[in-house]
């Protein structure tokens, strides 16, 4: 991973067949995830299954390299949240 990295605990929505639909990061951060990083309080309470929509939610720790292209949906959503939280400037990631 490059020196330009970011991380966050995200609430990921996943279909029954394993496709990631989205990931919400309430507290995205720049840098490497600290050892023993714990998900924000209350995030675990949102974990569950929605049988009607055939999806489940789970908490995932996502770490990304900002100098590489987005690797997957959680990576792309983390980049969007970094922009929304004004942690990075447009056109820099």
Beta strands, then each sheet from edge to edge (+ up, - down):
strand 1: 5-15
strand 2: 20-25
strand 3: 29-30
strand 4: 48-50
strand 5: 55-65
sheet 1: 2+ 1- 3+
sheet 2: 2+ 1- 5+ 4-
end
